[in-house]
Amino acid sequence: MKNYVKVTLLVAVVLGLFVRAKVSDHAAPSDAAMKADVVIPAEVKAIIDSKCYGCHSAQGRSAEAKAELMWDSIPLYAKAKLISRLDGIIEVLDKGSMPPPKFVESQPHAAITAEQSQQLKAWATKTADELLK
């Protein structure tokens, strides 16, 4: 009788592990398929590092900026969220609202040039277009 209980428990555990592995196998590819591979060219990364990263990173000074965009999280975003973030980046650059004018007044080195803005917008546009294909 004891052996019967042991065998039954062993079979139940093995079946449970098998079912769990199958569920995980099915969930993982769809999650991975939803993630976007993002390439940030060196010249764009340099702009981000010098003009954006100070606020939009874990070490950032502004909780609001962190809540809006975290550059380190960009590769982790699902495609839809990434496309939305890229559209937001383009929008704030078009408006000239990043970096915020008040911040630039106190930190003139933080100002983004028209050329830098154009490089970021071109990258964001190209990346969003590629993700939509």
C-alpha positions as CSV (number, residue, x, y, z in Angstrom):
1,M,0.0,0.0,0.0
2,K,2.8,2.4,0.9
3,N,4.5,1.8,-2.5
4,Y,1.2,2.5,-4.3
5,V,0.9,5.9,-2.6
6,K,4.6,6.7,-3.4
7,V,4.1,5.8,-7.0
8,T,0.9,7.8,-7.3
9,L,2.6,10.8,-5.8
10,L,5.6,10.5,-8.1
11,V,3.3,10.2,-11.1
12,A,1.4,13.3,-10.0
13,V,4.6,15.3,-9.5
14,V,6.0,14.2,-12.9
15,L,2.7,15.0,-14.7
16,G,2.6,18.4,-12.9
17,L,6.1,19.3,-14.0
18,F,5.3,18.1,-17.5
19,V,2.2,20.3,-17.8
20,R,4.1,23.3,-16.3
21,A,6.9,22.9,-18.8
22,K,4.4,22.7,-21.7
23,V,2.6,25.9,-20.5
24,S,6.0,27.7,-20.1
25,D,7.1,26.6,-23.5
26,H,4.0,28.1,-25.1
27,A,4.1,31.3,-23.1
28,A,7.8,32.1,-23.6
29,P,7.9,32.3,-27.4
30,S,4.9,34.6,-27.6
31,D,6.4,36.9,-24.9
32,A,9.7,36.9,-26.8
33,A,7.9,37.5,-30.1
34,M,6.3,40.6,-28.6
35,K,9.7,42.1,-27.6
36,A,11.4,44.3,-30.0
37,D,15.1,44.2,-30.9
38,V,16.3,47.7,-30.7
39,V,19.5,48.9,-32.1
40,I,20.7,52.3,-30.9
41,P,23.6,53.5,-33.1
42,A,26.6,54.9,-31.3
43,E,26.0,58.5,-32.5
44,V,22.4,58.4,-31.2
45,K,23.5,56.7,-27.9
46,A,26.0,59.5,-27.4
47,I,23.2,62.1,-27.7
48,I,21.0,60.1,-25.3
49,D,23.8,59.8,-22.8
50,S,24.7,63.5,-22.8
51,K,21.2,65.0,-23.2
52,C,18.6,62.6,-21.9
53,Y,20.0,60.0,-19.6
54,G,20.6,62.3,-16.6
55,C,16.9,62.4,-16.0
56,H,15.5,59.4,-17.9
57,S,17.4,56.7,-16.0
58,A,17.4,55.0,-12.6
59,Q,19.9,57.6,-11.5
60,G,17.7,60.4,-12.8
61,R,16.9,63.4,-10.9
62,S,13.2,63.5,-11.8
63,A,10.6,61.0,-10.7
64,E,8.3,62.4,-13.5
65,A,11.0,61.9,-16.1
66,K,11.6,58.3,-14.9
67,A,7.9,57.5,-15.0
68,E,7.6,58.9,-18.6
69,L,10.7,57.1,-20.1
70,M,13.6,55.0,-18.9
71,W,16.2,54.6,-21.6
72,D,17.6,51.4,-20.0
73,S,14.1,49.9,-20.4
74,I,13.8,50.5,-24.1
75,P,15.1,47.0,-25.1
76,L,12.6,45.5,-22.7
77,Y,9.5,47.1,-24.0
78,A,7.0,45.1,-26.0
79,K,6.6,46.3,-29.6
80,A,3.5,48.3,-29.1
81,K,4.8,50.1,-26.1
82,L,8.1,50.8,-27.8
83,I,6.4,52.3,-30.8
84,S,4.3,54.5,-28.5
85,R,7.5,55.6,-26.7
86,L,9.3,56.3,-30.0
87,D,6.3,58.4,-31.2
88,G,6.4,60.3,-27.9
89,I,10.1,61.0,-28.3
90,I,9.5,62.4,-31.8
91,E,6.6,64.5,-30.4
92,V,8.6,66.1,-27.6
93,L,11.5,66.8,-30.0
94,D,9.2,68.4,-32.5
95,K,7.7,70.6,-29.7
96,G,11.2,71.4,-28.4
97,S,10.0,70.5,-24.9
98,M,13.0,68.2,-24.1
99,P,15.0,68.9,-22.3
100,P,12.6,71.2,-20.5
101,P,13.4,74.9,-21.2
102,K,13.5,75.7,-17.5
103,F,16.1,73.0,-17.0
104,V,18.2,74.3,-19.9
105,E,18.1,77.8,-18.4
106,S,19.9,76.4,-15.3
107,Q,22.0,73.8,-17.2
108,P,22.8,75.4,-20.6
109,H,25.0,72.4,-21.6
110,A,21.9,70.2,-21.6
111,A,20.4,72.0,-24.6
112,I,19.9,69.9,-27.6
113,T,21.0,71.2,-31.0
114,A,18.8,71.1,-34.0
115,E,21.2,68.5,-35.5
116,Q,21.0,66.3,-32.4
117,S,17.2,66.6,-32.4
118,Q,17.1,65.6,-36.0
119,Q,19.3,62.6,-35.4
120,L,17.2,61.4,-32.6
121,K,14.0,61.9,-34.6
122,A,15.4,60.1,-37.6
123,W,16.4,57.1,-35.4
124,A,13.1,57.0,-33.6
125,T,11.1,57.2,-36.9
126,K,13.2,54.6,-38.6
127,T,13.0,52.2,-35.6
128,A,9.2,52.7,-35.3
129,D,8.7,52.1,-39.0
130,E,10.8,48.9,-38.9
131,L,8.7,47.7,-35.9
132,L,5.5,48.2,-37.8
133,K,6.5,46.0,-40.7
